[in-house]
Amino acid sequence: MRWRGGRRGGGIEDRRGMGAGVAGGGIGAAVLGIIVYLVFGIDPQVTTQVAGQLGGLGQAERGEVGTPEDEAGLFVDVIGTNVNDVWASQMPGYQAPGFVLYEQGTSTDGCGYGQAAMGPFYCPADRTVYLDLGFWQVMSEQLGAGGDFAKAYVIAHEIGHHVQTLTGASDQVRQAQSRARSEGEANRYSVALELQADCYAGVWAANAAAVSGGAVALEAGSLEEGMTAASAIGDDRLSGGRASPESFTHGTSAQRMEWLRRGYDSGDPAACDTFARL
């Protein structure tokens, strides 16, 4: 994937290296996060709140806001800026989310205490994407999903959740879940929300070059990296076949690949109506 030379927007809060750890009970909370996020796929908003309640976790300080100069920080800045530029071209009045880079754990304004074990997450309360970049290493070494586009797909997916907050889709899902007659029915709404975020990631990829003058663009093999990542984090694959479809909250590997591809092939957010398939 081509990204060097892309526009840098700055405004990233960097909390890395600040030693944000966990207090008493933190190990148990971290294990909980790993089990819940990687096996059951529950919304990270829920896991942060539960971990904060059970773990007695400390509070992170505020980091420096600006443009990170290291390789990983630059990547987040360029890709995040490009994703936001695509959505600004698609949505009049679009407002970009905040970005926080952290290690181990960090506080949020409204979504409890986030930990690296839970993976990247978006907090709608403060409209901020939280990234522990160690997740990329987990993807590459443990899930077999490496490459720049695989990493960019993660960023674009989380910004997709921000788009859903702006459109009201997230609130509509929460309301529908509150009326659901069973856990399986409520989970279907969660799956639709996650698959739409995957589709939105594909929409970004299709339009990345156009808004950047070609500075950010997919190259040969890039889309395959994203498809591999989408497959690696399907509920069926992460559970090793142990979980029932009714418990899925993010979608199967096949579904996640399908909607990422659909967004990329169309380049149109209107093609991402996953709720019509409920």
C-alpha atoms as an extended CHARMM CRD file, in Angstrom:
* protein
*
       278  EXT
         1         1  MET       CA              0.0000000000        0.0000000000        0.0000000000  PROA      1               0.0000000000
         2         2  ARG       CA              1.2620000000        3.4780000000       -0.8610000000  PROA      2               0.0000000000
         3         3  TRP       CA              0.9610000000        5.9950000000        1.9710000000  PROA      3               0.0000000000
         4         4  ARG       CA              4.2060000000        7.9110000000        2.4430000000  PROA      4               0.0000000000
         5         5  GLY       CA              3.7590000000       11.4550000000        1.2670000000  PROA      5               0.0000000000
         6         6  GLY       CA              0.0760000000       11.4890000000        2.1520000000  PROA      6               0.0000000000
         7         7  ARG       CA             -1.4010000000       14.4650000000        3.9470000000  PROA      7               0.0000000000
         8         8  ARG       CA             -0.8320000000       14.6630000000        7.6890000000  PROA      8               0.0000000000
         9         9  GLY       CA             -3.6240000000       16.1800000000        9.7170000000  PROA      9               0.0000000000
        10        10  GLY       CA             -2.0860000000       16.0790000000       13.1890000000  PROA      10              0.0000000000
        11        11  GLY       CA             -4.2940000000       16.4130000000       16.2370000000  PROA      11              0.0000000000
        12        12  ILE       CA             -3.3510000000       12.9400000000       17.5210000000  PROA      12              0.0000000000
        13        13  GLU       CA             -3.0500000000       12.5430000000       21.2750000000  PROA      13              0.0000000000
        14        14  ASP       CA             -0.0360000000       10.3750000000       22.0190000000  PROA      14              0.0000000000
        15        15  ARG       CA             -0.0960000000        8.6480000000       25.4160000000  PROA      15              0.0000000000
        16        16  ARG       CA              2.4790000000        6.0010000000       24.5520000000  PROA      16              0.0000000000
        17        17  GLY       CA              5.3340000000        5.5970000000       26.9900000000  PROA      17              0.0000000000
        18        18  MET       CA              3.4100000000        7.2160000000       29.8150000000  PROA      18              0.0000000000
        19        19  GLY       CA              3.4140000000        4.0160000000       31.8550000000  PROA      19              0.0000000000
        20        20  ALA       CA             -0.3420000000        3.6810000000       32.0640000000  PROA      20              0.0000000000
        21        21  GLY       CA             -0.7260000000        0.3890000000       33.8680000000  PROA      21              0.0000000000
        22        22  VAL       CA             -3.3770000000       -1.4330000000       35.8170000000  PROA      22              0.0000000000
        23        23  ALA       CA             -3.9270000000       -1.4100000000       39.5310000000  PROA      23              0.0000000000
        24        24  GLY       CA             -5.0390000000       -4.2580000000       41.7490000000  PROA      24              0.0000000000
        25        25  GLY       CA             -6.9660000000       -6.9360000000       39.8790000000  PROA      25              0.0000000000
        26        26  GLY       CA             -5.6740000000       -5.6560000000       36.5600000000  PROA      26              0.0000000000
        27        27  ILE       CA             -4.3800000000       -9.0150000000       35.3690000000  PROA      27              0.0000000000
        28        28  GLY       CA             -7.7940000000      -10.5530000000       35.7880000000  PROA      28              0.0000000000
        29        29  ALA       CA             -9.3960000000       -7.6740000000       33.9370000000  PROA      29              0.0000000000
        30        30  ALA       CA             -6.8910000000       -7.9850000000       31.1040000000  PROA      30              0.0000000000
        31        31  VAL       CA             -7.6090000000      -11.7030000000       30.7800000000  PROA      31              0.0000000000
        32        32  LEU       CA            -11.3130000000      -10.8900000000       30.7550000000  PROA      32              0.0000000000
        33        33  GLY       CA            -10.7040000000       -8.4660000000       27.9060000000  PROA      33              0.0000000000
        34        34  ILE       CA             -8.8390000000      -11.0440000000       25.8470000000  PROA      34              0.0000000000
        35        35  ILE       CA            -11.5290000000      -13.6830000000       26.3160000000  PROA      35              0.0000000000
        36        36  VAL       CA            -14.4400000000      -11.3440000000       25.7170000000  PROA      36              0.0000000000
        37        37  TYR       CA            -13.0280000000       -9.4640000000       22.7340000000  PROA      37              0.0000000000
        38        38  LEU       CA            -11.2170000000      -12.2130000000       20.8670000000  PROA      38              0.0000000000
        39        39  VAL       CA            -13.5620000000      -15.1220000000       21.5840000000  PROA      39              0.0000000000
        40        40  PHE       CA            -17.0030000000      -13.6330000000       22.1000000000  PROA      40              0.0000000000
        41        41  GLY       CA            -16.5450000000      -10.3990000000       20.1530000000  PROA      41              0.0000000000
        42        42  ILE       CA            -18.5450000000       -8.2250000000       22.5610000000  PROA      42              0.0000000000
        43        43  ASP       CA            -18.5630000000       -4.4800000000       21.8830000000  PROA      43              0.0000000000
        44        44  PRO       CA            -15.3640000000       -2.9200000000       23.3130000000  PROA      44              0.0000000000
        45        45  GLN       CA            -17.5120000000       -0.2440000000       24.9710000000  PROA      45              0.0000000000
        46        46  VAL       CA            -18.9180000000       -2.9670000000       27.1920000000  PROA      46              0.0000000000
        47        47  THR       CA            -15.5840000000       -4.6030000000       27.9430000000  PROA      47              0.0000000000
        48        48  THR       CA            -13.9790000000       -1.3250000000       28.9840000000  PROA      48              0.0000000000
        49        49  GLN       CA            -16.7880000000       -0.6200000000       31.4220000000  PROA      49              0.0000000000
        50        50  VAL       CA            -16.7550000000       -4.1370000000       32.8710000000  PROA      50              0.0000000000
        51        51  ALA       CA            -12.9750000000       -4.1990000000       33.1850000000  PROA      51              0.0000000000
        52        52  GLY       CA            -12.9940000000       -0.8290000000       34.9040000000  PROA      52              0.0000000000
        53        53  GLN       CA            -15.5820000000       -2.0140000000       37.4080000000  PROA      53              0.0000000000
        54        54  LEU       CA            -13.9030000000       -5.3290000000       38.1590000000  PROA      54              0.0000000000
        55        55  GLY       CA            -10.2500000000       -4.4030000000       37.9370000000  PROA      55              0.0000000000
        56        56  GLY       CA             -9.8630000000       -1.2800000000       40.0140000000  PROA      56              0.0000000000
        57        57  LEU       CA             -7.9660000000        0.2770000000       37.1400000000  PROA      57              0.0000000000
        58        58  GLY       CA             -5.9670000000        3.4730000000       37.3360000000  PROA      58              0.0000000000
        59        59  GLN       CA             -6.4670000000        6.6200000000       35.2990000000  PROA      59              0.0000000000
        60        60  ALA       CA             -4.2180000000        7.6150000000       32.4150000000  PROA      60              0.0000000000
        61        61  GLU       CA             -2.7440000000       11.0790000000       32.0990000000  PROA      61              0.0000000000
        62        62  ARG       CA             -3.3430000000       13.2770000000       29.1180000000  PROA      62              0.0000000000
        63        63  GLY       CA             -0.7780000000       12.9590000000       26.3760000000  PROA      63              0.0000000000
        64        64  GLU       CA              0.7780000000       15.4130000000       23.9840000000  PROA      64              0.0000000000
        65        65  VAL       CA             -1.4270000000       16.3940000000       21.0620000000  PROA      65              0.0000000000
        66        66  GLY       CA              0.2170000000       16.8620000000       17.7010000000  PROA      66              0.0000000000
        67        67  THR       CA              1.7900000000       14.9000000000       14.8750000000  PROA      67              0.0000000000
        68        68  PRO       CA              3.7720000000       11.7990000000       15.9630000000  PROA      68              0.0000000000
        69        69  GLU       CA              7.1020000000       11.5180000000       14.1700000000  PROA      69              0.0000000000
        70        70  ASP       CA              7.8110000000        7.7960000000       14.5480000000  PROA      70              0.0000000000
        71        71  GLU       CA              6.9440000000        5.3650000000       11.7550000000  PROA      71              0.0000000000
        72        72  ALA       CA              3.8330000000        3.9090000000       13.3980000000  PROA      72              0.0000000000
        73        73  GLY       CA              2.5640000000        7.2980000000       14.5020000000  PROA      73              0.0000000000
        74        74  LEU       CA              3.0550000000        8.7600000000       11.0420000000  PROA      74              0.0000000000
        75        75  PHE       CA              1.1310000000        5.8460000000        9.5350000000  PROA      75              0.0000000000
        76        76  VAL       CA             -1.8390000000        6.4540000000       11.8300000000  PROA      76              0.0000000000
        77        77  ASP       CA             -1.7310000000       10.1730000000       11.0710000000  PROA      77              0.0000000000
        78        78  VAL       CA             -1.5910000000        9.7690000000        7.2790000000  PROA      78              0.0000000000
        79        79  ILE       CA             -4.1600000000        6.9660000000        7.0580000000  PROA      79              0.0000000000
        80        80  GLY       CA             -6.5230000000        8.5190000000        9.5910000000  PROA      80              0.0000000000
        81        81  THR       CA             -6.3390000000       11.8510000000        7.7670000000  PROA      81              0.0000000000
        82        82  ASN       CA             -7.0190000000       10.1710000000        4.4380000000  PROA      82              0.0000000000
        83        83  VAL       CA            -10.0120000000        8.2510000000        5.8130000000  PROA      83              0.0000000000
        84        84  ASN       CA            -11.3930000000       11.5020000000        7.2120000000  PROA      84              0.0000000000
        85        85  ASP       CA            -10.8240000000       13.2490000000        3.8860000000  PROA      85              0.0000000000
        86        86  VAL       CA            -12.8360000000       10.5330000000        2.1360000000  PROA      86              0.0000000000
        87        87  TRP       CA            -15.7290000000       10.9100000000        4.5620000000  PROA      87              0.0000000000
        88        88  ALA       CA            -15.6000000000       14.6910000000        4.3000000000  PROA      88              0.0000000000
        89        89  SER       CA            -16.1110000000       14.2320000000        0.5460000000  PROA      89              0.0000000000
        90        90  GLN       CA            -19.0710000000       11.9140000000        1.1840000000  PROA      90              0.0000000000
        91        91  MET       CA            -20.8080000000       13.6720000000        4.0860000000  PROA      91              0.0000000000
        92        92  PRO       CA            -21.3970000000       17.4480000000        4.1400000000  PROA      92              0.0000000000
        93        93  GLY       CA            -20.4620000000       18.8320000000        7.5530000000  PROA      93              0.0000000000
        94        94  TYR       CA            -18.4440000000       15.7620000000        8.5040000000  PROA      94              0.0000000000
        95        95  GLN       CA            -16.4960000000       16.1900000000       11.7420000000  PROA      95              0.0000000000
        96        96  ALA       CA            -13.4480000000       13.9830000000       12.2790000000  PROA      96              0.0000000000
        97        97  PRO       CA            -13.0800000000       11.8670000000       15.4260000000  PROA      97              0.0000000000
        98        98  GLY       CA            -10.3030000000       12.2890000000       17.9470000000  PROA      98              0.0000000000
        99        99  PHE       CA             -7.3680000000        9.8510000000       17.9880000000  PROA      99              0.0000000000
       100       100  VAL       CA             -5.5060000000        8.5220000000       21.0060000000  PROA      100             0.0000000000
       101       101  LEU       CA             -2.4310000000        6.2830000000       20.8200000000  PROA      101             0.0000000000
       102       102  TYR       CA             -1.6990000000        4.4150000000       24.0370000000  PROA      102             0.0000000000
       103       103  GLU       CA              0.0330000000        1.3900000000       25.5560000000  PROA      103             0.0000000000
       104       104  GLN       CA             -1.3860000000       -1.1740000000       27.9840000000  PROA      104             0.0000000000
       105       105  GLY       CA             -4.3870000000        0.8340000000       29.1280000000  PROA      105             0.0000000000
       106       106  THR       CA             -5.9160000000        4.2880000000       29.1440000000  PROA      106             0.0000000000
       107       107  SER       CA             -8.9380000000        6.2100000000       30.3650000000  PROA      107             0.0000000000
       108       108  THR       CA            -11.7500000000        7.4520000000       28.1420000000  PROA      108             0.0000000000
       109       109  ASP       CA            -14.3140000000       10.1620000000       28.6090000000  PROA      109             0.0000000000
       110       110  GLY       CA            -17.4330000000        8.0810000000       28.9150000000  PROA      110             0.0000000000
       111       111  CYS       CA            -16.5060000000        4.4960000000       27.9660000000  PROA      111             0.0000000000
       112       112  GLY       CA            -14.6150000000        3.3850000000       31.0630000000  PROA      112             0.0000000000
       113       113  TYR       CA            -11.0350000000        2.1640000000       31.0410000000  PROA      113             0.0000000000
       114       114  GLY       CA             -9.6900000000        0.6800000000       27.8080000000  PROA      114             0.0000000000
       115       115  GLN       CA             -7.0090000000       -1.9890000000       27.6880000000  PROA      115             0.0000000000
       116       116  ALA       CA             -4.8210000000       -3.2550000000       24.8880000000  PROA      116             0.0000000000
       117       117  ALA       CA             -6.2410000000       -6.7600000000       25.3600000000  PROA      117             0.0000000000
       118       118  MET       CA             -9.5480000000       -5.5310000000       23.9990000000  PROA      118             0.0000000000
       119       119  GLY       CA             -8.1420000000       -4.3850000000       20.6830000000  PROA      119             0.0000000000
       120       120  PRO       CA             -8.7270000000       -1.0100000000       18.9980000000  PROA      120             0.0000000000
       121       121  PHE       CA            -12.0330000000        0.6130000000       19.8420000000  PROA      121             0.0000000000
       122       122  TYR       CA            -14.1770000000        3.6680000000       19.2260000000  PROA      122             0.0000000000
       123       123  CYS       CA            -15.8520000000        5.4930000000       22.1160000000  PROA      123             0.0000000000
       124       124  PRO       CA            -19.0240000000        7.2900000000       20.9820000000  PROA      124             0.0000000000
       125       125  ALA       CA            -19.2380000000        9.2540000000       24.2390000000  PROA      125             0.0000000000
       126       126  ASP       CA            -16.0970000000       11.2530000000       23.4450000000  PROA      126             0.0000000000
       127       127  ARG       CA            -16.0920000000       10.4830000000       19.6880000000  PROA      127             0.0000000000
       128       128  THR       CA            -12.5340000000        9.1970000000       19.8180000000  PROA      128             0.0000000000
       129       129  VAL       CA            -10.6820000000        6.2300000000       18.3070000000  PROA      129             0.0000000000
       130       130  TYR       CA             -8.2990000000        4.5090000000       20.7400000000  PROA      130             0.0000000000
       131       131  LEU       CA             -5.3860000000        2.5180000000       19.3210000000  PROA      131             0.0000000000
       132       132  ASP       CA             -2.7820000000        0.4220000000       21.0690000000  PROA      132             0.0000000000
       133       133  LEU       CA             -0.5410000000       -0.2620000000       18.0980000000  PROA      133             0.0000000000
       134       134  GLY       CA              0.5880000000       -3.5610000000       19.6030000000  PROA      134             0.0000000000
       135       135  PHE       CA             -2.6300000000       -4.9750000000       18.1290000000  PROA      135             0.0000000000
       136       136  TRP       CA             -0.9850000000       -4.8460000000       14.7250000000  PROA      136             0.0000000000
       137       137  GLN       CA              1.6820000000       -7.2410000000       15.9910000000  PROA      137             0.0000000000
       138       138  VAL       CA             -1.0390000000       -9.5510000000       17.3070000000  PROA      138             0.0000000000
       139       139  MET       CA             -2.7290000000       -9.4540000000       13.9100000000  PROA      139             0.0000000000
       140       140  SER       CA              0.4810000000      -10.2610000000       12.0790000000  PROA      140             0.0000000000
       141       141  GLU       CA              2.0480000000      -12.8420000000       14.3860000000  PROA      141             0.0000000000
       142       142  GLN       CA             -0.9720000000      -14.5550000000       15.9460000000  PROA      142             0.0000000000
       143       143  LEU       CA             -3.7140000000      -14.0860000000       13.3640000000  PROA      143             0.0000000000
       144       144  GLY       CA             -1.5820000000      -14.2080000000       10.2190000000  PROA      144             0.0000000000
       145       145  ALA       CA             -2.9140000000      -10.8570000000        8.9870000000  PROA      145             0.0000000000
       146       146  GLY       CA              0.0110000000       -8.5510000000        8.2810000000  PROA      146             0.0000000000
       147       147  GLY       CA              0.7040000000       -5.7320000000        5.8410000000  PROA      147             0.0000000000
       148       148  ASP       CA             -0.0150000000       -2.0160000000        5.6730000000  PROA      148             0.0000000000
       149       149  PHE       CA             -3.5230000000       -2.3530000000        4.2950000000  PROA      149             0.0000000000
       150       150  ALA       CA             -4.4680000000       -4.7780000000        7.0580000000  PROA      150             0.0000000000
       151       151  LYS       CA             -3.4090000000       -2.1100000000        9.5630000000  PROA      151             0.0000000000
       152       152  ALA       CA             -5.2010000000        0.6240000000        7.6320000000  PROA      152             0.0000000000
       153       153  TYR       CA             -8.3680000000       -1.5000000000        7.5280000000  PROA      153             0.0000000000
       154       154  VAL       CA             -8.4240000000       -1.4790000000       11.3420000000  PROA      154             0.0000000000
       155       155  ILE       CA             -8.2400000000        2.3240000000       11.4150000000  PROA      155             0.0000000000
       156       156  ALA       CA            -10.8870000000        2.7070000000        8.7040000000  PROA      156             0.0000000000
       157       157  HSD       CA            -13.2170000000        0.2490000000       10.4760000000  PROA      157             0.0000000000
       158       158  GLU       CA            -13.0550000000        2.2230000000       13.7300000000  PROA      158             0.0000000000
       159       159  ILE       CA            -13.6870000000        5.5010000000       11.9010000000  PROA      159             0.0000000000
       160       160  GLY       CA            -16.6200000000        3.6790000000       10.3180000000  PROA      160             0.0000000000
       161       161  HSD       CA            -18.1110000000        3.4350000000       13.8050000000  PROA      161             0.0000000000
       162       162  HSD       CA            -17.6740000000        7.1940000000       14.1200000000  PROA      162             0.0000000000
       163       163  VAL       CA            -19.5990000000        7.6430000000       10.8740000000  PROA      163             0.0000000000
       164       164  GLN       CA            -22.3700000000        5.4780000000       12.3540000000  PROA      164             0.0000000000
       165       165  THR       CA            -22.4890000000        7.7720000000       15.3700000000  PROA      165             0.0000000000
       166       166  LEU       CA            -22.8600000000       10.7850000000       13.0960000000  PROA      166             0.0000000000
       167       167  THR       CA            -25.5870000000        9.1600000000       10.9800000000  PROA      167             0.0000000000
       168       168  GLY       CA            -27.4830000000        7.9440000000       14.0270000000  PROA      168             0.0000000000
       169       169  ALA       CA            -27.1270000000        4.2670000000       13.0920000000  PROA      169             0.0000000000
       170       170  SER       CA            -25.4270000000        3.4330000000       16.3830000000  PROA      170             0.0000000000
       171       171  ASP       CA            -28.2490000000        4.9420000000       18.4410000000  PROA      171             0.0000000000
       172       172  GLN       CA            -30.8440000000        3.1600000000       16.3210000000  PROA      172             0.0000000000
       173       173  VAL       CA            -29.1010000000       -0.1600000000       16.9330000000  PROA      173             0.0000000000
       174       174  ARG       CA            -29.0020000000        0.3880000000       20.6850000000  PROA      174             0.0000000000
       175       175  GLN       CA            -32.7160000000        1.2100000000       20.6760000000  PROA      175             0.0000000000
       176       176  ALA       CA            -33.5100000000       -1.8670000000       18.5880000000  PROA      176             0.0000000000
       177       177  GLN       CA            -31.4310000000       -4.0450000000       20.9060000000  PROA      177             0.0000000000
       178       178  SER       CA            -33.3150000000       -2.7350000000       23.9190000000  PROA      178             0.0000000000
       179       179  ARG       CA            -36.5370000000       -3.9930000000       22.2990000000  PROA      179             0.0000000000
       180       180  ALA       CA            -35.0890000000       -7.3270000000       21.1760000000  PROA      180             0.0000000000
       181       181  ARG       CA            -36.8940000000      -10.4330000000       22.3940000000  PROA      181             0.0000000000
       182       182  SER       CA            -33.7650000000      -12.5520000000       22.6430000000  PROA      182             0.0000000000
       183       183  GLU       CA            -30.0000000000      -12.2820000000       22.8870000000  PROA      183             0.0000000000
       184       184  GLY       CA            -29.6860000000      -13.7250000000       19.3950000000  PROA      184             0.0000000000
       185       185  GLU       CA            -31.9300000000      -11.0130000000       17.9650000000  PROA      185             0.0000000000
       186       186  ALA       CA            -29.9420000000       -8.2870000000       19.7490000000  PROA      186             0.0000000000
       187       187  ASN       CA            -26.6960000000       -9.7660000000       18.4540000000  PROA      187             0.0000000000
       188       188  ARG       CA            -27.9460000000       -9.6350000000       14.8610000000  PROA      188             0.0000000000
       189       189  TYR       CA            -28.1350000000       -5.8670000000       15.1430000000  PROA      189             0.0000000000
       190       190  SER       CA            -24.5740000000       -5.8030000000       16.4700000000  PROA      190             0.0000000000
       191       191  VAL       CA            -23.4110000000       -7.9300000000       13.5410000000  PROA      191             0.0000000000
       192       192  ALA       CA            -25.0980000000       -5.5790000000       11.0770000000  PROA      192             0.0000000000
       193       193  LEU       CA            -23.3740000000       -2.5920000000       12.7050000000  PROA      193             0.0000000000
       194       194  GLU       CA            -19.9520000000       -4.2380000000       12.5440000000  PROA      194             0.0000000000
       195       195  LEU       CA            -20.3770000000       -5.4150000000        8.9620000000  PROA      195             0.0000000000
       196       196  GLN       CA            -21.4080000000       -1.9150000000        7.9410000000  PROA      196             0.0000000000
       197       197  ALA       CA            -18.1720000000       -0.5940000000        9.4780000000  PROA      197             0.0000000000
       198       198  ASP       CA            -16.3070000000       -3.1800000000        7.3870000000  PROA      198             0.0000000000
       199       199  CYS       CA            -18.1620000000       -1.9970000000        4.2950000000  PROA      199             0.0000000000
       200       200  TYR       CA            -17.3050000000        1.6000000000        5.1420000000  PROA      200             0.0000000000
       201       201  ALA       CA            -13.6390000000        0.5760000000        5.3320000000  PROA      201             0.0000000000
       202       202  GLY       CA            -13.9920000000       -0.7240000000        1.7930000000  PROA      202             0.0000000000
       203       203  VAL       CA            -15.6110000000        2.5410000000        0.6910000000  PROA      203             0.0000000000
       204       204  TRP       CA            -12.6250000000        4.4180000000        2.0720000000  PROA      204             0.0000000000
       205       205  ALA       CA            -10.1590000000        2.1410000000        0.2520000000  PROA      205             0.0000000000
       206       206  ALA       CA            -11.9630000000        2.6890000000       -3.0490000000  PROA      206             0.0000000000
       207       207  ASN       CA            -11.7630000000        6.4730000000       -2.6940000000  PROA      207             0.0000000000
       208       208  ALA       CA             -8.3930000000        6.8770000000       -0.9580000000  PROA      208             0.0000000000
       209       209  ALA       CA             -6.4200000000        7.7100000000       -4.0960000000  PROA      209             0.0000000000
       210       210  ALA       CA             -8.9800000000       10.1750000000       -5.4330000000  PROA      210             0.0000000000
       211       211  VAL       CA             -8.8980000000       12.4530000000       -2.3810000000  PROA      211             0.0000000000
       212       212  SER       CA             -5.1080000000       12.2570000000       -1.9800000000  PROA      212             0.0000000000
       213       213  GLY       CA             -4.0120000000       12.7570000000       -5.5650000000  PROA      213             0.0000000000
       214       214  GLY       CA             -2.6950000000        9.2000000000       -5.5070000000  PROA      214             0.0000000000
       215       215  ALA       CA             -0.4560000000        9.7350000000       -2.4680000000  PROA      215             0.0000000000
       216       216  VAL       CA             -2.4790000000        7.1500000000       -0.5420000000  PROA      216             0.0000000000
       217       217  ALA       CA             -3.5650000000        4.1880000000       -2.6330000000  PROA      217             0.0000000000
       218       218  LEU       CA             -3.8550000000        0.4370000000       -2.7260000000  PROA      218             0.0000000000
       219       219  GLU       CA             -1.2410000000       -1.4550000000       -4.7090000000  PROA      219             0.0000000000
       220       220  ALA       CA             -1.0210000000       -5.0100000000       -5.9910000000  PROA      220             0.0000000000
       221       221  GLY       CA             -1.8220000000       -7.3790000000       -3.1340000000  PROA      221             0.0000000000
       222       222  SER       CA             -3.1660000000       -4.6810000000       -0.8030000000  PROA      222             0.0000000000
       223       223  LEU       CA             -6.8010000000       -5.7080000000       -0.9870000000  PROA      223             0.0000000000
       224       224  GLU       CA             -5.8190000000       -9.3160000000       -0.3290000000  PROA      224             0.0000000000
       225       225  GLU       CA             -4.1290000000       -8.1790000000        2.9070000000  PROA      225             0.0000000000
       226       226  GLY       CA             -7.3810000000       -6.5940000000        4.0030000000  PROA      226             0.0000000000
       227       227  MET       CA             -9.4060000000       -9.6540000000        3.0800000000  PROA      227             0.0000000000
       228       228  THR       CA             -7.0250000000      -11.8290000000        5.0780000000  PROA      228             0.0000000000
       229       229  ALA       CA             -7.4600000000       -9.5390000000        8.0770000000  PROA      229             0.0000000000
       230       230  ALA       CA            -11.2570000000       -9.5520000000        7.7290000000  PROA      230             0.0000000000
       231       231  SER       CA            -11.2260000000      -13.3380000000        7.5980000000  PROA      231             0.0000000000
       232       232  ALA       CA             -8.9120000000      -13.6210000000       10.6060000000  PROA      232             0.0000000000
       233       233  ILE       CA            -11.2340000000      -11.6750000000       12.9020000000  PROA      233             0.0000000000
       234       234  GLY       CA            -14.5200000000      -13.3840000000       12.0220000000  PROA      234             0.0000000000
       235       235  ASP       CA            -16.4810000000      -14.6240000000       15.0320000000  PROA      235             0.0000000000
       236       236  ASP       CA            -16.4700000000      -18.1980000000       13.7620000000  PROA      236             0.0000000000
       237       237  ARG       CA            -12.7180000000      -18.2760000000       13.3080000000  PROA      237             0.0000000000
       238       238  LEU       CA            -11.8620000000      -16.5310000000       16.5750000000  PROA      238             0.0000000000
       239       239  SER       CA            -14.0770000000      -18.9270000000       18.5130000000  PROA      239             0.0000000000
       240       240  GLY       CA            -12.5620000000      -21.9340000000       16.7800000000  PROA      240             0.0000000000
       241       241  GLY       CA            -16.0420000000      -23.1490000000       15.9360000000  PROA      241             0.0000000000
       242       242  ARG       CA            -17.0090000000      -23.3150000000       19.6180000000  PROA      242             0.0000000000
       243       243  ALA       CA            -19.5200000000      -20.4510000000       19.5860000000  PROA      243             0.0000000000
       244       244  SER       CA            -23.0290000000      -20.6900000000       18.1600000000  PROA      244             0.0000000000
       245       245  PRO       CA            -24.0910000000      -18.2440000000       15.4050000000  PROA      245             0.0000000000
       246       246  GLU       CA            -26.6360000000      -16.7210000000       17.7870000000  PROA      246             0.0000000000
       247       247  SER       CA            -23.7570000000      -15.4710000000       19.9510000000  PROA      247             0.0000000000
       248       248  PHE       CA            -21.8850000000      -13.8050000000       17.0740000000  PROA      248             0.0000000000
       249       249  THR       CA            -21.5980000000      -10.0190000000       17.3960000000  PROA      249             0.0000000000
       250       250  HSD       CA            -19.1750000000       -9.0800000000       14.5930000000  PROA      250             0.0000000000
       251       251  GLY       CA            -19.9850000000      -11.5130000000       11.7820000000  PROA      251             0.0000000000
       252       252  THR       CA            -18.3830000000      -14.5820000000       10.2930000000  PROA      252             0.0000000000
       253       253  SER       CA            -15.1640000000      -14.5030000000        8.2960000000  PROA      253             0.0000000000
       254       254  ALA       CA            -17.1490000000      -14.8860000000        5.0760000000  PROA      254             0.0000000000
       255       255  GLN       CA            -19.4790000000      -12.0250000000        5.9910000000  PROA      255             0.0000000000
       256       256  ARG       CA            -16.6680000000       -9.6800000000        6.9400000000  PROA      256             0.0000000000
       257       257  MET       CA            -14.8490000000      -10.3610000000        3.6780000000  PROA      257             0.0000000000
       258       258  GLU       CA            -18.0770000000       -9.9680000000        1.7010000000  PROA      258             0.0000000000
       259       259  TRP       CA            -18.8860000000       -6.5330000000        3.0930000000  PROA      259             0.0000000000
       260       260  LEU       CA            -15.3290000000       -5.2220000000        2.8860000000  PROA      260             0.0000000000
       261       261  ARG       CA            -15.3220000000       -6.2530000000       -0.7720000000  PROA      261             0.0000000000
       262       262  ARG       CA            -18.7960000000       -4.7990000000       -1.3590000000  PROA      262             0.0000000000
       263       263  GLY       CA            -17.7010000000       -1.4130000000       -0.0470000000  PROA      263             0.0000000000
       264       264  TYR       CA            -14.5460000000       -1.4810000000       -2.1380000000  PROA      264             0.0000000000
       265       265  ASP       CA            -16.2680000000       -2.5690000000       -5.3490000000  PROA      265             0.0000000000
       266       266  SER       CA            -18.9760000000        0.0760000000       -5.0550000000  PROA      266             0.0000000000
       267       267  GLY       CA            -17.0860000000        2.9320000000       -3.4210000000  PROA      267             0.0000000000
       268       268  ASP       CA            -20.5150000000        4.0910000000       -2.2760000000  PROA      268             0.0000000000
       269       269  PRO       CA            -21.7430000000        4.2370000000        1.3470000000  PROA      269             0.0000000000
       270       270  ALA       CA            -25.2720000000        3.5830000000        0.0550000000  PROA      270             0.0000000000
       271       271  ALA       CA            -24.1570000000        0.0600000000       -0.8100000000  PROA      271             0.0000000000
       272       272  CYS       CA            -23.4910000000       -0.6250000000        2.8780000000  PROA      272             0.0000000000
       273       273  ASP       CA            -27.0560000000       -1.1980000000        4.0810000000  PROA      273             0.0000000000
       274       274  THR       CA            -26.3040000000       -4.2910000000        6.1320000000  PROA      274             0.0000000000
       275       275  PHE       CA            -29.5170000000       -3.8050000000        8.0870000000  PROA      275             0.0000000000
       276       276  ALA       CA            -31.6070000000       -4.6790000000        5.0500000000  PROA      276             0.0000000000
       277       277  ARG       CA            -30.2050000000       -8.2020000000        5.3900000000  PROA      277             0.0000000000
       278       278  LEU       CA            -31.4000000000       -8.7370000000        8.9680000000  PROA      278             0.0000000000
